[in-house]
Amino acid sequence: MVEKNSVLLSASYGYARIDEVEDNDISALSKLADKRMYIAKSNYYSNIGHDRRKDR
């Protein structure tokens, strides 16, 4: 049960290793981690059967 004055909070993260990108490119590393985070979020919401876009 959610209390009237409570706040729901969630966090997401993505990760990548520097050896997964060419030339140790930090920008490419960040983009890879970001891409993986959004894939994980999509999979999570698909698995629980919840469309978070409808909550807006």
All heavy atoms as atom14 arrays in JSON, in Angstrom:
{
  "sequence": "MVEKNSVLLSASYGYARIDEVEDNDISALSKLADKRMYIAKSNYYSNIGHDRRKDR",
  "atom14_mask": [
    [1, 1, 1, 1, 1, 1, 1, 1, 0, 0, 0, 0, 0, 0],
    [1, 1, 1, 1, 1, 1, 1, 0, 0, 0, 0, 0, 0, 0],
    [1, 1, 1, 1, 1, 1, 1, 1, 1, 0, 0, 0, 0, 0],
    [1, 1, 1, 1, 1, 1, 1, 1, 1, 0, 0, 0, 0, 0],
    [1, 1, 1, 1, 1, 1, 1, 1, 0, 0, 0, 0, 0, 0],
    [1, 1, 1, 1, 1, 1, 0, 0, 0, 0, 0, 0, 0, 0],
    [1, 1, 1, 1, 1, 1, 1, 0, 0, 0, 0, 0, 0, 0],
    [1, 1, 1, 1, 1, 1, 1, 1, 0, 0, 0, 0, 0, 0],
    [1, 1, 1, 1, 1, 1, 1, 1, 0, 0, 0, 0, 0, 0],
    [1, 1, 1, 1, 1, 1, 0, 0, 0, 0, 0, 0, 0, 0],
    [1, 1, 1, 1, 1, 0, 0, 0, 0, 0, 0, 0, 0, 0],
    [1, 1, 1, 1, 1, 1, 0, 0, 0, 0, 0, 0, 0, 0],
    [1, 1, 1, 1, 1, 1, 1, 1, 1, 1, 1, 1, 0, 0],
    [1, 1, 1, 1, 0, 0, 0, 0, 0, 0, 0, 0, 0, 0],
    [1, 1, 1, 1, 1, 1, 1, 1, 1, 1, 1, 1, 0, 0],
    [1, 1, 1, 1, 1, 0, 0, 0, 0, 0, 0, 0, 0, 0],
    [1, 1, 1, 1, 1, 1, 1, 1, 1, 1, 1, 0, 0, 0],
    [1, 1, 1, 1, 1, 1, 1, 1, 0, 0, 0, 0, 0, 0],
    [1, 1, 1, 1, 1, 1, 1, 1, 0, 0, 0, 0, 0, 0],
    [1, 1, 1, 1, 1, 1, 1, 1, 1, 0, 0, 0, 0, 0],
    [1, 1, 1, 1, 1, 1, 1, 0, 0, 0, 0, 0, 0, 0],
    [1, 1, 1, 1, 1, 1, 1, 1, 1, 0, 0, 0, 0, 0],
    [1, 1, 1, 1, 1, 1, 1, 1, 0, 0, 0, 0, 0, 0],
    [1, 1, 1, 1, 1, 1, 1, 1, 0, 0, 0, 0, 0, 0],
    [1, 1, 1, 1, 1, 1, 1, 1, 0, 0, 0, 0, 0, 0],
    [1, 1, 1, 1, 1, 1, 1, 1, 0, 0, 0, 0, 0, 0],
    [1, 1, 1, 1, 1, 1, 0, 0, 0, 0, 0, 0, 0, 0],
    [1, 1, 1, 1, 1, 0, 0, 0, 0, 0, 0, 0, 0, 0],
    [1, 1, 1, 1, 1, 1, 1, 1, 0, 0, 0, 0, 0, 0],
    [1, 1, 1, 1, 1, 1, 0, 0, 0, 0, 0, 0, 0, 0],
    [1, 1, 1, 1, 1, 1, 1, 1, 1, 0, 0, 0, 0, 0],
    [1, 1, 1, 1, 1, 1, 1, 1, 0, 0, 0, 0, 0, 0],
    [1, 1, 1, 1, 1, 0, 0, 0, 0, 0, 0, 0, 0, 0],
    [1, 1, 1, 1, 1, 1, 1, 1, 0, 0, 0, 0, 0, 0],
    [1, 1, 1, 1, 1, 1, 1, 1, 1, 0, 0, 0, 0, 0],
    [1, 1, 1, 1, 1, 1, 1, 1, 1, 1, 1, 0, 0, 0],
    [1, 1, 1, 1, 1, 1, 1, 1, 0, 0, 0, 0, 0, 0],
    [1, 1, 1, 1, 1, 1, 1, 1, 1, 1, 1, 1, 0, 0],
    [1, 1, 1, 1, 1, 1, 1, 1, 0, 0, 0, 0, 0, 0],
    [1, 1, 1, 1, 1, 0, 0, 0, 0, 0, 0, 0, 0, 0],
    [1, 1, 1, 1, 1, 1, 1, 1, 1, 0, 0, 0, 0, 0],
    [1, 1, 1, 1, 1, 1, 0, 0, 0, 0, 0, 0, 0, 0],
    [1, 1, 1, 1, 1, 1, 1, 1, 0, 0, 0, 0, 0, 0],
    [1, 1, 1, 1, 1, 1, 1, 1, 1, 1, 1, 1, 0, 0],
    [1, 1, 1, 1, 1, 1, 1, 1, 1, 1, 1, 1, 0, 0],
    [1, 1, 1, 1, 1, 1, 0, 0, 0, 0, 0, 0, 0, 0],
    [1, 1, 1, 1, 1, 1, 1, 1, 0, 0, 0, 0, 0, 0],
    [1, 1, 1, 1, 1, 1, 1, 1, 0, 0, 0, 0, 0, 0],
    [1, 1, 1, 1, 0, 0, 0, 0, 0, 0, 0, 0, 0, 0],
    [1, 1, 1, 1, 1, 1, 1, 1, 1, 1, 0, 0, 0, 0],
    [1, 1, 1, 1, 1, 1, 1, 1, 0, 0, 0, 0, 0, 0],
    [1, 1, 1, 1, 1, 1, 1, 1, 1, 1, 1, 0, 0, 0],
    [1, 1, 1, 1, 1, 1, 1, 1, 1, 1, 1, 0, 0, 0],
    [1, 1, 1, 1, 1, 1, 1, 1, 1, 0, 0, 0, 0, 0],
    [1, 1, 1, 1, 1, 1, 1, 1, 0, 0, 0, 0, 0, 0],
    [1, 1, 1, 1, 1, 1, 1, 1, 1, 1, 1, 0, 0, 0]
  ],
  "atom14_positions": [
    [[0.84, -1.18, 0.0], [0.0, 0.0, 0.0], [0.89, 1.25, 0.0], [1.84, 1.35, 0.76], [-0.89, -0.01, 1.24], [-1.79, 1.17, 1.32], [-2.87, 0.99, 2.75], [-3.49, 2.6, 2.85], [0.0, 0.0, 0.0], [0.0, 0.0, 0.0], [0.0, 0.0, 0.0], [0.0, 0.0, 0.0], [0.0, 0.0, 0.0], [0.0, 0.0, 0.0]],
    [[0.55, 2.2, -0.83], [1.32, 3.44, -0.93], [0.64, 4.49, -0.05], [-0.55, 4.72, -0.16], [1.39, 3.94, -2.39], [2.12, 5.25, -2.47], [2.04, 2.9, -3.27], [0.0, 0.0, 0.0], [0.0, 0.0, 0.0], [0.0, 0.0, 0.0], [0.0, 0.0, 0.0], [0.0, 0.0, 0.0], [0.0, 0.0, 0.0], [0.0, 0.0, 0.0]],
    [[1.41, 5.1, 0.82], [0.89, 6.14, 1.7], [0.56, 7.39, 0.9], [1.16, 7.63, -0.16], [1.92, 6.46, 2.78], [2.32, 5.26, 3.58], [1.97, 5.4, 5.03], [1.54, 6.49, 5.44], [2.14, 4.42, 5.75], [0.0, 0.0, 0.0], [0.0, 0.0, 0.0], [0.0, 0.0, 0.0], [0.0, 0.0, 0.0], [0.0, 0.0, 0.0]],
    [[-0.34, 8.2, 1.4], [-0.8, 9.39, 0.69], [0.34, 10.36, 0.36], [0.4, 10.92, -0.72], [-1.87, 10.11, 1.51], [-2.48, 11.27, 0.79], [-3.6, 11.88, 1.6], [-4.25, 13.01, 0.82], [-5.37, 13.57, 1.54], [0.0, 0.0, 0.0], [0.0, 0.0, 0.0], [0.0, 0.0, 0.0], [0.0, 0.0, 0.0], [0.0, 0.0, 0.0]],
    [[1.27, 10.55, 1.25], [2.35, 11.52, 1.05], [3.67, 10.86, 0.66], [4.72, 11.47, 0.77], [2.56, 12.36, 2.32], [1.37, 13.24, 2.6], [0.78, 13.78, 1.68], [1.01, 13.38, 3.86], [0.0, 0.0, 0.0], [0.0, 0.0, 0.0], [0.0, 0.0, 0.0], [0.0, 0.0, 0.0], [0.0, 0.0, 0.0], [0.0, 0.0, 0.0]],
    [[3.62, 9.64, 0.18], [4.86, 8.96, -0.2], [5.21, 9.26, -1.66], [4.38, 9.71, -2.44], [4.74, 7.46, 0.01], [3.81, 6.92, -0.9], [0.0, 0.0, 0.0], [0.0, 0.0, 0.0], [0.0, 0.0, 0.0], [0.0, 0.0, 0.0], [0.0, 0.0, 0.0], [0.0, 0.0, 0.0], [0.0, 0.0, 0.0], [0.0, 0.0, 0.0]],
    [[6.45, 9.03, -1.99], [6.95, 9.25, -3.34], [7.51, 7.93, -3.86], [8.29, 7.27, -3.17], [8.07, 10.32, -3.36], [8.65, 10.46, -4.75], [7.55, 11.64, -2.84], [0.0, 0.0, 0.0], [0.0, 0.0, 0.0], [0.0, 0.0, 0.0], [0.0, 0.0, 0.0], [0.0, 0.0, 0.0], [0.0, 0.0, 0.0], [0.0, 0.0, 0.0]],
    [[7.08, 7.53, -5.05], [7.63, 6.33, -5.67], [8.89, 6.72, -6.43], [8.9, 7.7, -7.15], [6.63, 5.7, -6.62], [5.34, 5.18, -5.98], [4.39, 4.67, -7.06], [5.66, 4.07, -5.0], [0.0, 0.0, 0.0], [0.0, 0.0, 0.0], [0.0, 0.0, 0.0], [0.0, 0.0, 0.0], [0.0, 0.0, 0.0], [0.0, 0.0, 0.0]],
    [[9.93, 5.97, -6.24], [11.21, 6.29, -6.85], [11.78, 5.03, -7.49], [11.69, 3.95, -6.94], [12.18, 6.8, -5.79], [13.59, 7.12, -6.24], [13.57, 8.32, -7.17], [14.47, 7.39, -5.04], [0.0, 0.0, 0.0], [0.0, 0.0, 0.0], [0.0, 0.0, 0.0], [0.0, 0.0, 0.0], [0.0, 0.0, 0.0], [0.0, 0.0, 0.0]],
    [[12.33, 5.2, -8.67], [13.02, 4.08, -9.31], [14.3, 4.6, -9.93], [14.46, 5.81, -10.15], [12.14, 3.43, -10.38], [11.9, 4.34, -11.44], [0.0, 0.0, 0.0], [0.0, 0.0, 0.0], [0.0, 0.0, 0.0], [0.0, 0.0, 0.0], [0.0, 0.0, 0.0], [0.0, 0.0, 0.0], [0.0, 0.0, 0.0], [0.0, 0.0, 0.0]],
    [[15.22, 3.71, -10.17], [16.49, 4.08, -10.78], [16.83, 3.06, -11.86], [16.47, 1.9, -11.76], [17.59, 4.1, -9.72], [0.0, 0.0, 0.0], [0.0, 0.0, 0.0], [0.0, 0.0, 0.0], [0.0, 0.0, 0.0], [0.0, 0.0, 0.0], [0.0, 0.0, 0.0], [0.0, 0.0, 0.0], [0.0, 0.0, 0.0], [0.0, 0.0, 0.0]],
    [[17.51, 3.53, -12.87], [17.95, 2.66, -13.95], [19.42, 2.91, -14.22], [19.92, 4.0, -13.97], [17.15, 2.94, -15.22], [15.79, 2.73, -15.03], [0.0, 0.0, 0.0], [0.0, 0.0, 0.0], [0.0, 0.0, 0.0], [0.0, 0.0, 0.0], [0.0, 0.0, 0.0], [0.0, 0.0, 0.0], [0.0, 0.0, 0.0], [0.0, 0.0, 0.0]],
    [[20.09, 1.91, -14.72], [21.5, 2.09, -15.04], [21.85, 1.21, -16.23], [21.18, 0.22, -16.53], [22.4, 1.76, -13.86], [22.37, 0.3, -13.46], [23.3, -0.58, -13.99], [21.42, -0.2, -12.59], [23.29, -1.92, -13.65], [21.39, -1.52, -12.25], [22.32, -2.39, -12.77], [22.29, -3.71, -12.44], [0.0, 0.0, 0.0], [0.0, 0.0, 0.0]],
    [[22.89, 1.59, -16.91], [23.45, 0.8, -17.98], [24.95, 0.73, -17.76], [25.51, 1.56, -17.07], [0.0, 0.0, 0.0], [0.0, 0.0, 0.0], [0.0, 0.0, 0.0], [0.0, 0.0, 0.0], [0.0, 0.0, 0.0], [0.0, 0.0, 0.0], [0.0, 0.0, 0.0], [0.0, 0.0, 0.0], [0.0, 0.0, 0.0], [0.0, 0.0, 0.0]],
    [[25.58, -0.24, -18.33], [27.02, -0.36, -18.14], [27.67, -0.83, -19.43], [27.05, -1.43, -20.29], [27.35, -1.31, -17.0], [26.96, -2.75, -17.3], [27.87, -3.61, -17.9], [25.7, -3.22, -17.0], [27.51, -4.92, -18.2], [25.34, -4.52, -17.28], [26.24, -5.36, -17.88], [25.88, -6.64, -18.18], [0.0, 0.0, 0.0], [0.0, 0.0, 0.0]],
    [[28.93, -0.5, -19.55], [29.76, -0.95, -20.67], [31.21, -0.9, -20.21], [31.56, -0.12, -19.33], [29.55, -0.06, -21.89], [0.0, 0.0, 0.0], [0.0, 0.0, 0.0], [0.0, 0.0, 0.0], [0.0, 0.0, 0.0], [0.0, 0.0, 0.0], [0.0, 0.0, 0.0], [0.0, 0.0, 0.0], [0.0, 0.0, 0.0], [0.0, 0.0, 0.0]],
    [[32.01, -1.74, -20.82], [33.45, -1.75, -20.51], [34.2, -1.03, -21.61], [33.83, -1.08, -22.78], [33.97, -3.19, -20.39], [33.41, -3.95, -19.21], [34.07, -5.33, -19.07], [34.44, -5.95, -20.32], [33.69, -6.85, -20.97], [32.52, -7.2, -20.49], [34.12, -7.39, -22.1], [0.0, 0.0, 0.0], [0.0, 0.0, 0.0], [0.0, 0.0, 0.0]],
    [[35.28, -0.37, -21.25], [36.05, 0.42, -22.21], [36.59, -0.44, -23.35], [36.73, 0.03, -24.48], [37.19, 1.21, -21.51], [37.74, 2.3, -22.43], [38.29, 0.27, -21.03], [36.82, 3.42, -22.72], [0.0, 0.0, 0.0], [0.0, 0.0, 0.0], [0.0, 0.0, 0.0], [0.0, 0.0, 0.0], [0.0, 0.0, 0.0], [0.0, 0.0, 0.0]],
    [[36.82, -1.72, -23.09], [37.33, -2.59, -24.16], [36.24, -3.02, -25.15], [36.52, -3.72, -26.12], [38.05, -3.81, -23.59], [37.15, -4.71, -22.77], [36.02, -4.31, -22.41], [37.56, -5.84, -22.46], [0.0, 0.0, 0.0], [0.0, 0.0, 0.0], [0.0, 0.0, 0.0], [0.0, 0.0, 0.0], [0.0, 0.0, 0.0], [0.0, 0.0, 0.0]],
    [[35.02, -2.56, -24.95], [33.93, -2.87, -25.86], [33.75, -1.81, -26.95], [32.91, -1.98, -27.83], [32.61, -3.01, -25.09], [32.6, -4.18, -24.14], [31.3, -4.27, -23.37], [31.02, -3.37, -22.56], [30.57, -5.24, -23.62], [0.0, 0.0, 0.0], [0.0, 0.0, 0.0], [0.0, 0.0, 0.0], [0.0, 0.0, 0.0], [0.0, 0.0, 0.0]],
    [[34.52, -0.73, -26.89], [34.42, 0.32, -27.89], [35.79, 0.54, -28.54], [36.82, 0.27, -27.93], [33.89, 1.65, -27.3], [32.47, 1.47, -26.8], [34.78, 2.16, -26.19], [0.0, 0.0, 0.0], [0.0, 0.0, 0.0], [0.0, 0.0, 0.0], [0.0, 0.0, 0.0], [0.0, 0.0, 0.0], [0.0, 0.0, 0.0], [0.0, 0.0, 0.0]],
    [[35.76, 1.04, -29.75], [37.02, 1.29, -30.46], [37.73, 2.52, -29.92], [37.09, 3.5, -29.53], [36.74, 1.47, -31.95], [36.28, 0.19, -32.64], [36.12, 0.38, -34.13], [36.84, 1.21, -34.71], [35.28, -0.33, -34.7], [0.0, 0.0, 0.0], [0.0, 0.0, 0.0], [0.0, 0.0, 0.0], [0.0, 0.0, 0.0], [0.0, 0.0, 0.0]],
    [[39.03, 2.48, -29.92], [39.89, 3.63, -29.59], [39.64, 4.22, -28.2], [39.89, 5.4, -27.97], [39.73, 4.73, -30.63], [40.09, 4.27, -32.03], [41.02, 3.44, -32.14], [39.45, 4.71, -33.0], [0.0, 0.0, 0.0], [0.0, 0.0, 0.0], [0.0, 0.0, 0.0], [0.0, 0.0, 0.0], [0.0, 0.0, 0.0], [0.0, 0.0, 0.0]],
    [[39.11, 3.43, -27.26], [38.82, 3.92, -25.9], [38.01, 5.21, -25.92], [38.23, 6.12, -25.13], [40.12, 4.12, -25.11], [40.83, 2.82, -24.85], [40.22, 1.75, -24.88], [42.11, 2.89, -24.6], [0.0, 0.0, 0.0], [0.0, 0.0, 0.0], [0.0, 0.0, 0.0], [0.0, 0.0, 0.0], [0.0, 0.0, 0.0], [0.0, 0.0, 0.0]],
    [[37.05, 5.28, -26.84], [36.23, 6.48, -27.03], [35.18, 6.59, -25.91], [34.24, 5.81, -25.84], [35.55, 6.4, -28.4], [34.7, 7.6, -28.74], [34.58, 8.52, -27.91], [34.15, 7.62, -29.86], [0.0, 0.0, 0.0], [0.0, 0.0, 0.0], [0.0, 0.0, 0.0], [0.0, 0.0, 0.0], [0.0, 0.0, 0.0], [0.0, 0.0, 0.0]],
    [[35.35, 7.57, -25.04], [34.45, 7.72, -23.88], [33.03, 8.06, -24.3], [32.06, 7.63, -23.67], [35.01, 8.76, -22.86], [34.28, 8.66, -21.53], [34.92, 10.17, -23.41], [34.62, 7.44, -20.75], [0.0, 0.0, 0.0], [0.0, 0.0, 0.0], [0.0, 0.0, 0.0], [0.0, 0.0, 0.0], [0.0, 0.0, 0.0], [0.0, 0.0, 0.0]],
    [[32.88, 8.8, -25.39], [31.54, 9.13, -25.89], [30.83, 7.87, -26.38], [29.64, 7.66, -26.08], [31.64, 10.15, -27.02], [30.37, 10.47, -27.51], [0.0, 0.0, 0.0], [0.0, 0.0, 0.0], [0.0, 0.0, 0.0], [0.0, 0.0, 0.0], [0.0, 0.0, 0.0], [0.0, 0.0, 0.0], [0.0, 0.0, 0.0], [0.0, 0.0, 0.0]],
    [[31.54, 7.03, -27.11], [30.95, 5.77, -27.57], [30.63, 4.86, -26.39], [29.61, 4.16, -26.39], [31.9, 5.07, -28.54], [0.0, 0.0, 0.0], [0.0, 0.0, 0.0], [0.0, 0.0, 0.0], [0.0, 0.0, 0.0], [0.0, 0.0, 0.0], [0.0, 0.0, 0.0], [0.0, 0.0, 0.0], [0.0, 0.0, 0.0], [0.0, 0.0, 0.0]],
    [[31.47, 4.89, -25.38], [31.24, 4.09, -24.18], [29.96, 4.52, -23.47], [29.12, 3.7, -23.09], [32.43, 4.21, -23.23], [32.39, 3.39, -21.97], [32.47, 1.9, -22.29], [33.53, 3.8, -21.05], [0.0, 0.0, 0.0], [0.0, 0.0, 0.0], [0.0, 0.0, 0.0], [0.0, 0.0, 0.0], [0.0, 0.0, 0.0], [0.0, 0.0, 0.0]],
    [[29.78, 5.82, -23.34], [28.58, 6.37, -22.7], [27.33, 6.02, -23.51], [26.29, 5.65, -22.94], [28.72, 7.89, -22.57], [27.56, 8.44, -22.03], [0.0, 0.0, 0.0], [0.0, 0.0, 0.0], [0.0, 0.0, 0.0], [0.0, 0.0, 0.0], [0.0, 0.0, 0.0], [0.0, 0.0, 0.0], [0.0, 0.0, 0.0], [0.0, 0.0, 0.0]],
    [[27.41, 6.12, -24.82], [26.26, 5.8, -25.67], [25.89, 4.32, -25.57], [24.71, 3.96, -25.56], [26.56, 6.17, -27.12], [26.55, 7.65, -27.36], [26.91, 7.99, -28.8], [26.99, 9.5, -28.97], [27.39, 9.87, -30.33], [0.0, 0.0, 0.0], [0.0, 0.0, 0.0], [0.0, 0.0, 0.0], [0.0, 0.0, 0.0], [0.0, 0.0, 0.0]],
    [[26.9, 3.45, -25.5], [26.64, 2.03, -25.37], [25.96, 1.72, -24.04], [24.98, 0.97, -23.99], [27.95, 1.23, -25.49], [27.84, -0.28, -25.35], [26.86, -0.88, -26.36], [29.23, -0.91, -25.49], [0.0, 0.0, 0.0], [0.0, 0.0, 0.0], [0.0, 0.0, 0.0], [0.0, 0.0, 0.0], [0.0, 0.0, 0.0], [0.0, 0.0, 0.0]],
    [[26.44, 2.31, -22.96], [25.82, 2.09, -21.65], [24.39, 2.62, -21.64], [23.48, 1.98, -21.1], [26.64, 2.78, -20.57], [0.0, 0.0, 0.0], [0.0, 0.0, 0.0], [0.0, 0.0, 0.0], [0.0, 0.0, 0.0], [0.0, 0.0, 0.0], [0.0, 0.0, 0.0], [0.0, 0.0, 0.0], [0.0, 0.0, 0.0], [0.0, 0.0, 0.0]],
    [[24.16, 3.78, -22.25], [22.83, 4.37, -22.32], [21.89, 3.47, -23.12], [20.75, 3.23, -22.72], [22.93, 5.75, -22.96], [21.76, 6.64, -22.64], [21.34, 6.67, -21.46], [21.26, 7.32, -23.56], [0.0, 0.0, 0.0], [0.0, 0.0, 0.0], [0.0, 0.0, 0.0], [0.0, 0.0, 0.0], [0.0, 0.0, 0.0], [0.0, 0.0, 0.0]],
    [[22.36, 2.97, -24.25], [21.56, 2.08, -25.08], [21.16, 0.83, -24.29], [20.0, 0.42, -24.32], [22.37, 1.68, -26.32], [21.66, 0.71, -27.23], [22.54, 0.36, -28.42], [21.88, -0.68, -29.3], [22.73, -1.07, -30.43], [0.0, 0.0, 0.0], [0.0, 0.0, 0.0], [0.0, 0.0, 0.0], [0.0, 0.0, 0.0], [0.0, 0.0, 0.0]],
    [[22.1, 0.26, -23.57], [21.81, -0.93, -22.77], [20.81, -0.64, -21.66], [19.98, -1.49, -21.32], [23.1, -1.51, -22.2], [23.95, -2.15, -23.26], [25.24, -2.66, -22.7], [26.01, -3.35, -23.74], [27.25, -3.75, -23.56], [27.86, -3.57, -22.41], [27.88, -4.36, -24.54], [0.0, 0.0, 0.0], [0.0, 0.0, 0.0], [0.0, 0.0, 0.0]],
    [[20.88, 0.56, -21.08], [19.93, 0.91, -20.03], [18.5, 0.94, -20.59], [17.58, 0.39, -20.0], [20.25, 2.28, -19.44], [19.25, 2.73, -18.4], [19.36, 4.46, -17.93], [18.92, 5.27, -19.45], [0.0, 0.0, 0.0], [0.0, 0.0, 0.0], [0.0, 0.0, 0.0], [0.0, 0.0, 0.0], [0.0, 0.0, 0.0], [0.0, 0.0, 0.0]],
    [[18.32, 1.56, -21.76], [16.98, 1.64, -22.33], [16.46, 0.28, -22.78], [15.27, 0.0, -22.67], [16.94, 2.67, -23.47], [16.93, 4.07, -22.92], [18.04, 4.89, -23.03], [15.81, 4.56, -22.25], [18.03, 6.17, -22.5], [15.79, 5.84, -21.71], [16.9, 6.63, -21.84], [16.89, 7.89, -21.31], [0.0, 0.0, 0.0], [0.0, 0.0, 0.0]],
    [[17.34, -0.59, -23.24], [16.94, -1.95, -23.57], [16.48, -2.68, -22.31], [15.44, -3.35, -22.31], [18.08, -2.71, -24.27], [18.3, -2.14, -25.68], [17.79, -4.21, -24.33], [19.56, -2.65, -26.36], [0.0, 0.0, 0.0], [0.0, 0.0, 0.0], [0.0, 0.0, 0.0], [0.0, 0.0, 0.0], [0.0, 0.0, 0.0], [0.0, 0.0, 0.0]],
    [[17.24, -2.55, -21.23], [16.88, -3.2, -19.97], [15.55, -2.67, -19.44], [14.71, -3.45, -18.95], [17.98, -3.0, -18.93], [0.0, 0.0, 0.0], [0.0, 0.0, 0.0], [0.0, 0.0, 0.0], [0.0, 0.0, 0.0], [0.0, 0.0, 0.0], [0.0, 0.0, 0.0], [0.0, 0.0, 0.0], [0.0, 0.0, 0.0], [0.0, 0.0, 0.0]],
    [[15.34, -1.36, -19.53], [14.06, -0.78, -19.07], [12.9, -1.31, -19.89], [11.85, -1.67, -19.35], [14.1, 0.74, -19.17], [14.92, 1.42, -18.1], [14.95, 2.91, -18.28], [13.64, 3.52, -17.89], [13.7, 4.98, -17.75], [0.0, 0.0, 0.0], [0.0, 0.0, 0.0], [0.0, 0.0, 0.0], [0.0, 0.0, 0.0], [0.0, 0.0, 0.0]],
    [[13.07, -1.37, -21.19], [12.03, -1.88, -22.07], [11.7, -3.33, -21.74], [10.53, -3.71, -21.64], [12.48, -1.74, -23.53], [11.51, -2.29, -24.38], [0.0, 0.0, 0.0], [0.0, 0.0, 0.0], [0.0, 0.0, 0.0], [0.0, 0.0, 0.0], [0.0, 0.0, 0.0], [0.0, 0.0, 0.0], [0.0, 0.0, 0.0], [0.0, 0.0, 0.0]],
    [[12.73, -4.14, -21.57], [12.52, -5.54, -21.22], [11.82, -5.68, -19.87], [10.93, -6.52, -19.72], [13.85, -6.29, -21.2], [14.44, -6.47, -22.57], [13.74, -6.39, -23.59], [15.75, -6.69, -22.63], [0.0, 0.0, 0.0], [0.0, 0.0, 0.0], [0.0, 0.0, 0.0], [0.0, 0.0, 0.0], [0.0, 0.0, 0.0], [0.0, 0.0, 0.0]],
    [[12.22, -4.87, -18.91], [11.61, -4.94, -17.58], [10.11, -4.65, -17.66], [9.29, -5.42, -17.15], [12.28, -3.94, -16.63], [11.54, -3.78, -15.32], [11.65, -4.74, -14.33], [10.72, -2.68, -15.09], [10.96, -4.61, -13.14], [10.03, -2.53, -13.91], [10.14, -3.51, -12.93], [9.45, -3.38, -11.76], [0.0, 0.0, 0.0], [0.0, 0.0, 0.0]],
    [[9.75, -3.56, -18.31], [8.33, -3.2, -18.38], [7.54, -4.18, -19.23], [6.37, -4.45, -18.95], [8.17, -1.76, -18.88], [8.5, -0.76, -17.8], [9.65, 0.02, -17.85], [7.67, -0.6, -16.7], [9.96, 0.91, -16.86], [7.97, 0.28, -15.69], [9.11, 1.05, -15.77], [9.41, 1.93, -14.78], [0.0, 0.0, 0.0], [0.0, 0.0, 0.0]],
    [[8.15, -4.76, -20.25], [7.47, -5.8, -21.03], [7.22, -7.04, -20.19], [6.14, -7.64, -20.26], [8.32, -6.19, -22.25], [8.38, -5.14, -23.17], [0.0, 0.0, 0.0], [0.0, 0.0, 0.0], [0.0, 0.0, 0.0], [0.0, 0.0, 0.0], [0.0, 0.0, 0.0], [0.0, 0.0, 0.0], [0.0, 0.0, 0.0], [0.0, 0.0, 0.0]],
    [[8.2, -7.41, -19.39], [8.07, -8.61, -18.55], [7.01, -8.48, -17.47], [6.36, -9.46, -17.12], [9.4, -8.98, -17.92], [10.39, -9.54, -18.92], [10.01, -10.03, -19.97], [11.67, -9.44, -18.61], [0.0, 0.0, 0.0], [0.0, 0.0, 0.0], [0.0, 0.0, 0.0], [0.0, 0.0, 0.0], [0.0, 0.0, 0.0], [0.0, 0.0, 0.0]],
    [[6.84, -7.28, -16.93], [5.82, -7.12, -15.88], [4.46, -6.75, -16.46], [3.48, -6.64, -15.73], [6.25, -6.09, -14.81], [6.35, -4.67, -15.38], [7.52, -6.52, -14.12], [6.49, -3.6, -14.32], [0.0, 0.0, 0.0], [0.0, 0.0, 0.0], [0.0, 0.0, 0.0], [0.0, 0.0, 0.0], [0.0, 0.0, 0.0], [0.0, 0.0, 0.0]],
    [[4.41, -6.54, -17.78], [3.14, -6.24, -18.43], [2.61, -4.86, -18.1], [1.4, -4.67, -17.97], [0.0, 0.0, 0.0], [0.0, 0.0, 0.0], [0.0, 0.0, 0.0], [0.0, 0.0, 0.0], [0.0, 0.0, 0.0], [0.0, 0.0, 0.0], [0.0, 0.0, 0.0], [0.0, 0.0, 0.0], [0.0, 0.0, 0.0], [0.0, 0.0, 0.0]],
    [[3.48, -3.89, -17.95], [3.08, -2.53, -17.57], [3.55, -1.55, -18.64], [4.7, -1.58, -19.03], [3.69, -2.16, -16.22], [3.37, -0.79, -15.78], [2.14, -0.44, -15.31], [4.12, 0.34, -15.73], [2.14, 0.85, -14.99], [3.34, 1.33, -15.25], [0.0, 0.0, 0.0], [0.0, 0.0, 0.0], [0.0, 0.0, 0.0], [0.0, 0.0, 0.0]],
    [[2.63, -0.7, -19.09], [3.0, 0.35, -20.05], [3.15, 1.64, -19.26], [2.19, 2.3, -18.92], [1.93, 0.5, -21.12], [2.3, 1.5, -22.2], [3.36, 2.16, -22.08], [1.54, 1.62, -23.16], [0.0, 0.0, 0.0], [0.0, 0.0, 0.0], [0.0, 0.0, 0.0], [0.0, 0.0, 0.0], [0.0, 0.0, 0.0], [0.0, 0.0, 0.0]],
    [[4.39, 1.99, -18.96], [4.65, 3.17, -18.12], [4.26, 4.47, -18.81], [4.06, 5.48, -18.17], [6.1, 3.21, -17.68], [7.08, 3.35, -18.79], [8.51, 3.19, -18.29], [9.45, 3.29, -19.38], [9.98, 4.44, -19.81], [9.68, 5.55, -19.22], [10.8, 4.43, -20.83], [0.0, 0.0, 0.0], [0.0, 0.0, 0.0], [0.0, 0.0, 0.0]],
    [[4.12, 4.46, -20.12], [3.73, 5.69, -20.83], [2.28, 6.07, -20.54], [1.9, 7.21, -20.68], [3.95, 5.49, -22.32], [5.42, 5.44, -22.67], [5.62, 5.09, -24.14], [7.01, 4.78, -24.4], [7.57, 3.59, -24.28], [6.85, 2.58, -23.9], [8.84, 3.41, -24.54], [0.0, 0.0, 0.0], [0.0, 0.0, 0.0], [0.0, 0.0, 0.0]],
    [[1.46, 5.1, -20.13], [0.06, 5.39, -19.8], [-0.09, 6.1, -18.45], [-1.12, 6.63, -18.14], [-0.75, 4.1, -19.79], [-0.95, 3.54, -21.18], [-1.81, 2.31, -21.13], [-2.01, 1.76, -22.52], [-2.83, 0.56, -22.53], [0.0, 0.0, 0.0], [0.0, 0.0, 0.0], [0.0, 0.0, 0.0], [0.0, 0.0, 0.0], [0.0, 0.0, 0.0]],
    [[1.0, 6.1, -17.64], [0.95, 6.72, -16.31], [1.11, 8.25, -16.39], [0.98, 8.92, -15.4], [2.05, 6.17, -15.42], [1.78, 4.71, -15.06], [0.63, 4.27, -15.19], [2.73, 4.03, -14.65], [0.0, 0.0, 0.0], [0.0, 0.0, 0.0], [0.0, 0.0, 0.0], [0.0, 0.0, 0.0], [0.0, 0.0, 0.0], [0.0, 0.0, 0.0]],
    [[1.43, 8.77, -17.54], [1.7, 10.2, -17.65], [0.44, 11.01, -17.65], [-0.6, 10.68, -17.97], [2.49, 10.49, -18.92], [3.86, 9.89, -18.83], [4.63, 10.17, -20.07], [5.92, 9.49, -19.96], [6.85, 9.56, -20.85], [6.69, 10.27, -21.93], [7.97, 8.93, -20.69], [0.0, 0.0, 0.0], [0.0, 0.0, 0.0], [0.0, 0.0, 0.0]]
  ]
}
